[in-house]
């Protein structure tokens, strides 16, 4: 390596910060070791002088002088390369976990539809407020009024207080689930729609569809569709029945993300409305079902409840509906 090459390396490296003393010591020790191995000769060794045609004792001083500049330059080059090749520290980026799908009367106005939500963020609502999020796999998370929630990861949240609704879609018993942590235990979904309520005194879990597991240390309590479990601070569990279309679920339905009607069939809209209201979808005959599947709809609706969406869309078609107990009946 010549001097021009070393100068080029210096220029590429740019200004260098001070080298740590331990690194500098190791580099120079290594260079010195190599120099000694190649330059030192045993005491009394003779070399043949071709100019004078005679043997003479080795002159160590000339060897040392000949090595002095290359050694210094080599050491500097090694240190320069070490600095140039050292990886630049990377500042970890915030982990994206959700998108805001709907906001209802948040007092501070800091969140808007379409905003990104990142791990570590805390979401809070006051009286009459609510926030709806779409998680990584389009799972729906809805935070009710007077609630506080911390986003831990793409599939894990911590409910500080209040109530949260989760809808993981139609993927019942899929791999992985949403985990809701609380001070009274951890709730994990097994493909479902469910609500977790925590008021500091007890843990309340209601399952609309599917199943959830409530883990409280050594014990696991299972809740299935149609059940509402209340776990007290002492560990006592009370169970009651709760219908999928009970008024208890109305606040969650009101926070349902707006449905994009473009490129949807009427049948898809009807199934969505039935799922959001907890009602069974029924057609008066199979021919009506086929017609609904072949009927395309377009447009968009926002700030409407699922039943309001259903009514407004069907008003533009020849289809009609009625609600009977726990079902939506589609008719001519």
DRENGU-799272 format. One line per 10 residues: their letters; for each residue x, z, y of C-alpha. Coordinates in Angstrom, 3 decimals, m for minus. Layout:
<nodes>
A> X,Z,Y ~ ...;
</nodes>
This chain:
<nodes>
XXXXXXXXXX> 0.000,0.000,0.000 ~ 1.629,m1.126,3.275 ~ 1.352,0.419,6.717 ~ m1.195,m2.174,7.967 ~ m3.504,m1.402,5.073 ~ m3.283,2.320,5.795 ~ m4.010,1.746,9.481 ~ m7.092,m0.284,8.486 ~ m8.299,2.602,6.329 ~ m7.809,4.971,9.264;
XXXXXXXXXX> m9.924,2.742,11.510 ~ m12.687,2.464,8.910 ~ m12.757,6.212,8.484 ~ m13.214,6.767,12.239 ~ m12.746,10.188,13.765 ~ m12.277,12.830,11.135 ~ m13.180,16.471,11.211 ~ m10.609,19.091,10.252 ~ m9.764,19.074,6.554 ~ m10.435,22.278,4.684;
XXXXXXXXXX> m7.183,24.096,4.051 ~ m7.737,24.320,0.273 ~ m8.350,20.535,m0.013 ~ m5.289,19.751,2.120 ~ m3.115,22.073,0.035 ~ m4.240,20.477,m3.240 ~ m3.606,16.931,m1.965 ~ m0.113,17.681,m0.694 ~ 0.741,19.629,m3.836 ~ m0.268,16.644,m5.957;
XXXXXXXXXX> 1.731,14.166,m3.844 ~ 4.756,16.445,m3.906 ~ 4.506,16.719,m7.669 ~ 4.512,12.936,m8.043 ~ 7.458,12.603,m5.655 ~ 9.528,15.176,m7.514 ~ 8.810,13.558,m10.837 ~ 10.018,10.159,m9.642 ~ 12.791,11.089,m7.166 ~ 14.642,14.142,m8.461;
XXXXXXXXXX> 17.519,13.503,m10.778 ~ 19.386,15.967,m13.004 ~ 22.429,17.730,m11.520 ~ 25.560,15.574,m11.870 ~ 23.697,12.349,m12.778 ~ 25.606,9.238,m11.734 ~ 24.356,5.877,m10.613 ~ 26.171,2.533,m10.573 ~ 26.972,1.137,m7.096 ~ 26.756,m2.626,m7.486;
XXXXXXXXXX> 28.274,m3.237,m4.014 ~ 31.496,m1.367,m4.708 ~ 31.452,m1.871,m8.436 ~ 31.798,1.799,m9.313 ~ 29.809,4.809,m10.516 ~ 28.868,7.424,m7.927 ~ 26.911,10.691,m7.881 ~ 23.239,10.297,m7.027 ~ 22.557,10.831,m3.312 ~ 19.334,12.806,m3.136;
XXXXXXXXXX> 19.192,12.773,0.668 ~ 18.774,8.998,0.766 ~ 16.067,9.187,m1.869 ~ 14.280,11.861,0.123 ~ 14.510,9.822,3.321 ~ 13.206,6.750,1.552 ~ 10.121,8.685,0.271 ~ 9.300,10.738,3.361 ~ 7.179,8.184,5.256 ~ 5.271,6.777,2.223;
XXXXXXXXXX> 4.419,10.296,1.063 ~ 3.004,11.302,4.432 ~ 1.024,8.067,4.745 ~ m0.272,8.293,1.183 ~ m1.467,11.845,1.716 ~ m3.225,10.821,4.924 ~ m4.849,7.854,3.150 ~ m6.093,10.061,0.318 ~ m7.632,12.476,2.792 ~ m9.177,9.598,4.753;
XXXXXXXXXX> m10.774,8.112,1.643 ~ m12.047,11.519,0.617 ~ m13.863,11.811,3.947 ~ m15.158,8.228,3.960 ~ m16.515,8.477,0.420 ~ m18.011,11.932,0.807 ~ m21.828,11.577,0.525 ~ m23.747,12.093,3.743 ~ m25.993,15.180,3.470 ~ m29.618,14.130,3.167;
XXXXXXXXXX> m32.388,16.070,4.893 ~ m35.222,16.369,2.348 ~ m38.357,14.530,3.447 ~ m41.720,16.254,3.462 ~ m43.652,15.601,0.267 ~ m46.883,13.687,0.857 ~ m49.743,15.245,m1.131 ~ m53.066,14.060,0.319 ~ m54.990,12.017,2.867 ~ m57.740,13.379,5.087;
XXXXXXXXXX> m60.996,11.704,4.004 ~ m63.505,13.522,6.185 ~ m63.535,16.178,8.870 ~ m66.610,18.154,9.898 ~ m66.514,19.930,13.270 ~ m62.985,21.346,13.100 ~ m62.501,23.447,16.209 ~ m58.865,22.561,16.978 ~ m59.269,18.827,16.347 ~ m55.762,18.541,14.939;
XXXXXXXXXX> m56.871,16.727,11.772 ~ m58.426,13.289,11.820 ~ m59.659,10.973,9.095 ~ m56.722,9.063,7.628 ~ m54.105,11.692,8.520 ~ m51.454,12.498,5.925 ~ m51.138,16.030,4.543 ~ m47.821,17.351,3.230 ~ m46.717,20.074,0.858 ~ m46.438,23.408,2.630;
XXXXXXXXXX> m49.227,22.747,5.128 ~ m51.953,25.316,5.658 ~ m55.513,24.160,6.311 ~ m58.097,26.435,7.940 ~ m61.761,26.086,8.828 ~ m64.154,28.165,10.905 ~ m67.943,28.560,10.924 ~ m69.731,25.278,10.222 ~ m66.455,23.409,9.654 ~ m65.128,21.552,6.629;
XXXXXXXXXX> m62.297,19.274,5.497 ~ m62.284,16.697,2.706 ~ m59.031,15.362,1.203 ~ m58.110,12.675,m1.295 ~ m55.255,13.821,m3.525 ~ m52.598,11.783,m5.340 ~ m54.859,10.304,m8.027 ~ m57.903,10.080,m5.765 ~ m59.130,13.502,m6.789 ~ m61.454,14.922,m4.135;
XXXXXXXXXX> m60.697,18.320,m2.582 ~ m63.189,19.825,m0.145 ~ m62.552,22.966,1.870 ~ m65.685,24.797,2.992 ~ m66.291,26.810,6.145 ~ m64.348,30.005,6.979 ~ m61.624,29.120,4.490 ~ m57.845,28.927,4.342 ~ m55.882,26.822,1.863 ~ m52.168,26.134,1.364;
XXXXXXXXXX> m50.995,22.816,m0.104 ~ m48.296,23.526,m2.694 ~ m47.838,20.127,m4.345 ~ m49.728,16.986,m5.377 ~ m51.666,18.914,m8.007 ~ m51.423,22.527,m6.918 ~ m53.018,24.501,m4.058 ~ m53.357,28.159,m3.086 ~ m56.737,29.410,m1.896 ~ m56.045,32.251,0.530;
XXXXXXXXXX> m59.714,32.898,1.193 ~ m63.009,31.058,1.318 ~ m64.165,28.255,m0.949 ~ m62.784,24.991,m2.269 ~ m64.502,22.261,m4.303 ~ m62.607,19.869,m6.574 ~ m63.752,16.673,m8.245 ~ m61.160,15.116,m10.537 ~ m63.336,12.099,m11.320 ~ m64.521,10.832,m14.671;
XXXXXXXXXX> m61.205,11.544,m16.425 ~ m62.415,14.372,m18.617 ~ m59.648,16.075,m20.644 ~ m56.963,13.913,m19.061 ~ m53.299,14.893,m19.084 ~ m52.538,17.331,m16.293 ~ m54.991,19.000,m13.958 ~ m55.442,20.540,m10.557 ~ m54.278,24.138,m10.272 ~ m55.887,26.522,m7.785;
XXXXXXXXXX> m53.914,29.716,m7.260 ~ m55.582,32.868,m5.942 ~ m54.699,36.538,m5.709 ~ m57.033,37.185,m8.652 ~ m55.778,34.508,m11.018 ~ m55.077,30.801,m11.498 ~ m57.834,28.236,m12.091 ~ m56.941,24.987,m13.893 ~ m59.346,22.109,m14.343 ~ m59.836,20.231,m17.602;
XXXXXXXXXX> m61.443,17.158,m16.031 ~ m64.315,18.437,m13.945 ~ m66.222,19.239,m10.788 ~ m65.955,22.891,m9.827 ~ m65.856,25.405,m6.987 ~ m63.506,28.354,m6.504 ~ m64.549,31.140,m4.110 ~ m62.272,34.006,m3.126 ~ m63.228,36.730,m0.661 ~ m60.485,39.267,m1.337;
XXXXXXXXXX> m62.783,41.361,m3.516 ~ m63.493,39.005,m6.396 ~ m62.922,35.533,m7.821 ~ m65.947,33.279,m8.218 ~ m65.751,30.037,m10.237 ~ m68.673,27.639,m10.703 ~ m68.426,24.567,m12.954 ~ m70.616,21.573,m12.279 ~ m69.108,19.311,m14.923 ~ m66.372,19.631,m17.557;
XXXXXXXXXX> m64.426,22.864,m18.007 ~ m61.935,25.117,m16.246 ~ m59.537,27.790,m17.499 ~ m59.079,30.986,m15.506 ~ m55.690,32.517,m16.228 ~ m55.292,36.202,m15.377 ~ m51.942,37.073,m16.893 ~ m52.347,37.837,m20.600 ~ m55.965,36.692,m20.753 ~ m57.610,33.303,m20.246;
XXXXXXXXXX> m61.309,32.995,m19.458 ~ m62.982,29.619,m20.005 ~ m65.903,28.355,m17.947 ~ m67.940,25.273,m18.882 ~ m70.480,23.070,m17.119 ~ m73.536,25.005,m15.947 ~ m71.726,28.345,m15.717 ~ m70.737,30.498,m12.773 ~ m68.217,33.268,m13.470 ~ m67.438,36.170,m11.190;
XXXXXXXXXX> m64.258,38.149,m11.876 ~ m63.970,41.505,m10.119 ~ m60.768,43.243,m9.064 ~ m61.034,45.455,m12.155 ~ m61.202,42.408,m14.425 ~ m64.909,42.594,m15.234 ~ m66.402,39.138,m15.833 ~ m70.048,38.325,m15.078 ~ m71.587,35.000,m16.136 ~ m74.726,33.302,m14.904;
XXXXXXXXXX> m76.215,29.829,m15.281 ~ m76.042,27.329,m12.416 ~ m77.629,23.865,m12.486 ~ m75.631,20.832,m11.352 ~ m78.279,20.023,m8.724 ~ m78.640,23.598,m7.424 ~ m78.620,24.047,m3.638 ~ m75.374,25.977,m4.115 ~ m73.548,22.606,m4.243 ~ m75.046,21.153,m1.064;
XXXXXXXXXX> m72.102,22.056,1.173 ~ m69.722,20.185,m1.154 ~ m71.972,17.106,m1.251 ~ m72.045,17.081,2.554 ~ m68.232,16.804,2.523 ~ m68.169,13.886,0.073 ~ m65.742,11.170,1.264 ~ m67.490,8.171,2.813 ~ m68.096,5.474,0.229 ~ m66.691,2.032,1.000;
XXXXXXXXXX> m69.558,m0.287,0.126 ~ m67.538,m3.492,0.196 ~ m66.996,m5.149,m3.179 ~ m69.271,m2.634,m4.849 ~ m72.282,m3.270,m7.016 ~ m75.513,m1.417,m6.431 ~ m75.037,0.223,m9.821 ~ m71.719,1.740,m8.670 ~ m73.396,3.197,m5.578 ~ m76.223,4.669,m7.655;
XXXXXXXXXX> m73.768,6.304,m10.061 ~ m71.792,7.729,m7.120 ~ m74.922,9.176,m5.522 ~ m76.026,10.716,m8.823 ~ m72.614,12.314,m9.388 ~ m72.449,13.744,m5.870 ~ m75.939,15.246,m6.125 ~ m75.654,16.486,m9.706 ~ m78.651,14.411,m10.736 ~ m79.048,12.226,m13.799;
XXXXXXXXXX> m79.389,8.492,m13.068 ~ m82.348,6.909,m14.867 ~ m83.766,3.337,m14.715 ~ m87.370,2.566,m15.537 ~ m86.159,m0.250,m17.802 ~ m82.958,m2.039,m18.844 ~ m83.762,m5.112,m16.766 ~ m83.547,m2.986,m13.607 ~ m80.139,m1.670,m14.681 ~ m78.856,m5.235,m15.189;
XXXXXXXXXX> m80.209,m6.271,m11.795 ~ m78.448,m3.327,m10.146 ~ m75.191,m4.303,m11.840 ~ m75.485,m7.885,m10.556 ~ m76.473,m6.885,m7.007 ~ m73.517,m6.724,m4.599 ~ m73.570,m4.537,m1.496 ~ m71.461,m4.625,1.663 ~ m70.808,m2.524,4.743 ~ m69.842,1.071,5.301;
XXXXXXXXXX> m71.532,4.389,5.903 ~ m70.076,7.551,7.343 ~ m71.340,11.020,8.166 ~ m74.225,10.476,5.753 ~ m75.020,12.690,2.787 ~ m75.142,10.922,m0.615 ~ m78.959,10.927,m0.602 ~ m79.014,9.495,2.926 ~ m76.633,6.743,1.799 ~ m78.849,6.020,m1.194;
XXXXXXXXXX> m81.987,5.821,0.924 ~ m80.442,3.630,3.635 ~ m78.945,1.136,1.161 ~ m81.995,0.843,m1.090 ~ m84.137,0.225,1.984 ~ m82.400,m3.162,2.302 ~ m83.198,m4.145,m1.307 ~ m86.242,m4.504,m3.558 ~ m85.252,m1.342,m5.449 ~ m87.000,1.971,m4.942;
XXXXXXXXXX> m86.272,5.479,m6.162 ~ m87.850,8.850,m6.692 ~ m86.421,12.262,m7.532 ~ m87.908,14.132,m10.470 ~ m86.563,17.618,m11.145 ~ m82.959,16.939,m12.193 ~ m82.845,13.134,m12.073 ~ m82.961,10.072,m9.817 ~ m85.351,7.444,m11.160 ~ m84.808,3.840,m10.059;
XX> m87.961,1.776,m9.924 ~ m89.368,m1.494,m8.559;
</nodes>
